Amino acid sequence: MSPHDKPLVWMSGEVKSPPFSADARLTAGFLLRRLQRGDSIGMPDSRPMPSIGGGCHELRIRDDAVTWRIVYYIDEEAIVLLEVFKKKSRATPKWVIDACKKRFAHYKASR
């Protein structure tokens, strides 16, 4: 990791095999590394999540029969990971949005 890379701050969740396949874990690691380096990632790999807060996004990682999501916030000093979850339906579950809003507010208040 370069001294210029942003650290990852894990508020919830983890990326490991299992439950991620080895390929999905590598994809997640590659995308997170790009974020740490300051790269902008767009569709189809990432999309904004304004319902959680400004600067919040979700990474979209396809696995064998599952799609994983990593909700994150891009801070000036870090990449804050708010939630990692298995996407089972078209809409993001309400519990995920609510939990991410709370974690985001907690992170912002602690700064």
N, C-alpha and C positions, 0 to 999 in steps of 0.2 A: 504494500500500500504506500503510495506516495504521500509525503507530508501535506500535499495540496488536496488530497482526497478527503471528502467529508466522511466522518464516521457514521456507522449505522447505530441508531438508538432503538432498541426493541422495547416497545410498550406492551406487546402481546404477541404470542405465536412463535413459531419456529419453522425452519425449512430443513427437513432431514428425511432420510430414507430409512424405513418407511415413515410416513404414509406416502410421501412423494416418491415417484420412480427416480432412478438415478439420472435419467435424461431431463426430467422436469426440474430436479434439484440443480443440475448444471445450468439450465436455462434461467432459472430464478437467480442463481449466483451471477451469471453473466449480465443480466439486466440490472441487478442491484449494483454491480461494479460500475456499469455505465453511469448510473445515477450518482454514485460517489464521485465520479470524475467530472460531473457537471454536464453530461450529455442530456439533451432533451429527447425524450422518448414519446412517440405518438402512437396512434392506432396502427396496427391492431394490438400492439403489445401493452399500451397504457392508455388510459382515458381519464379525464378530470372527474372529480367527485365533489362538485360544489355543494351538494347536499350535506356534506360533512364539514367543509370549511374551505376558505381560499387557500390555494396551494396544495390541496389534497387530491390524490390520484389513486388509481388502482392498476397494478400490474396484472396482466392476464396471461396465465401459464397453462397451456394445454398439456394434459397428462394422458395416459392410455385411454381410460374411459371417463376421466374426470377433468374438470377445469378448476384450477386453483386461482385465488385472488389474493393479492397482497396490497392492502390499503396503506398508503404512505403519504407523508407530508414532507415537502422540500423546504427546509429551514436554511437560513444563511450559513449555519455552522454544522448541520447534520442532516441525514436522511432519517426521518422518524417513522418507524414501522408500527402502525396502529393496530393491524389485525391481519392474520393469515387464515383463510377459510376455503372450504370446498364449495364451489358454486354449483347448486343443484337446480336452480330455476332461473328464469330470465331476469327477474328483478332481484336486486340486492336485498337480503332479508333485513327486516326492521331492526332486529337485535344487533346486527352488525353495524348499521348506521348509528344506532343509539350508543353502542359501546365505543365506536370510533369518535363520535362527537365528545363523549366524556373524556376519553384519553387525550384527544386533541386539546380540549379546554384545560385539562390538567397540565399538559406539557406547556402550553402558552402561559398559564399562570405561574409555573415554576421558573420561567425565564426572567 
